[in-house]
Amino acid sequence: MEYHLKCTKCGEIYSSKYPYQECTKCGGLLEVMYEGKLPKLRKISSFWDFEPILPKGKYKHFEVGLTRTME
């Protein structure tokens, strides 16, 4: 999936190979801007259902459980 990165503050554009999540111009966060149509996802029950369309990279999966009180 082709994409580029765009600063949410100043609009600066970076290539998909840019290795950071911050704009070097203003320090704003970079948003992934996909080119073309995204593939349809069958079920969406958590954030990780979007993993097939996320930019290439190593993502750490955190298992989040229910909170319970200690007795």
C-alpha positions in Angstrom: 0.0 0.0 0.0 1.5 3.3 -1.1 1.4 6.2 1.4 3.2 9.4 2.5 3.4 11.2 5.8 1.9 14.7 6.4 2.4 17.0 9.3 -0.8 17.7 11.2 0.4 21.2 12.1 2.2 22.7 9.1 1.3 20.3 6.3 4.9 19.4 5.4 5.0 16.2 3.3 7.5 13.3 3.9 8.1 10.1 2.0 7.0 6.8 3.4 10.7 6.1 4.1 11.0 8.9 6.6 12.0 7.2 9.9 10.4 9.5 12.5 6.9 10.3 13.8 7.6 14.1 14.2 7.9 16.9 11.7 11.5 18.3 11.6 10.1 21.7 10.5 7.6 22.4 13.4 7.6 19.3 15.7 4.1 18.3 14.8 2.8 14.7 14.6 2.9 13.0 11.2 -0.3 11.4 9.8 -0.2 8.5 7.3 -1.9 9.5 4.1 -2.8 6.5 1.9 -2.8 6.8 -1.8 -5.7 4.9 -3.5 -8.4 2.8 -1.8 -7.9 0.9 1.4 -8.7 -2.8 1.4 -11.9 -3.8 3.1 -11.5 -5.3 6.6 -13.9 -8.1 7.5 -14.2 -7.6 11.2 -13.1 -4.7 13.4 -13.1 -5.6 17.1 -9.8 -4.0 18.1 -7.0 -1.7 16.9 -5.0 -4.7 15.7 -7.6 -5.6 13.1 -6.1 -2.6 11.2 -2.6 -4.0 11.2 -2.7 -5.2 7.5 -3.1 -1.6 6.4 -0.7 0.0 8.8 2.7 1.2 7.4 5.5 -1.4 7.4 7.2 -1.6 10.8 7.6 -3.5 14.0 4.6 -3.2 16.2 4.5 -4.4 19.7 1.3 -6.1 20.8 0.2 -5.4 24.3 -2.3 -7.7 25.8 -4.7 -5.6 27.9 -6.8 -7.4 30.4 -9.7 -6.6 32.6 -9.1 -4.6 35.8 -10.1 -6.3 38.9 -9.9 -5.4 42.6 -7.7 -7.3 45.0 -9.5 -8.7 48.1 
